Amino acid sequence: MSHSGMDHTHHQHHTMATGGAYDVMTFYFGYTNVELLFPGLLINSPGGMVAACIGVFLLAVLYEGLKIGREVLLRRSQVNVRYNSMPLPGADGTVLMETHKTVGYRMLSPAHFLQTLLHIIQVVVSYFLMLVFMTYNGYLCIAVAIGAGMGYFLFSWRKAVVVDITEHCH
């Protein structure tokens, strides 16, 4: 595959491998000629890079919020909950009863359509974040990582608090 006709001016951080057959991506810290996701979105200044990092940070926080938000919505919309018990042999010859929930979820419900829409948004946002990381720009990669960490910090504690203690009483 020849890349001779392609314009690589905005990819100054690429280094050519032996023979020039393909580009090797390396991490770099720069703020000029950084193309971000779309052809017209070009970063050419420190202020532009700061703004891009803030946007990427917020996108990563949103992604983590979407993940946890979908779980919370799913828990709220669960229907037909029944508890099933199954005998399991214990280590000392006794019989233990394992209890678990079976959840019925209606496919044509408004809650399922909402979950589907939110899933599509979550997938698109996750691919955007992956593509931002694949720019190999160190500033943008750090913004993705810190945004994901901040999103987890802000939203995951709610996930840990909502626990059904009856599930662990066997």
Disulfide bonds with the S-S distance in Angstrom:
none
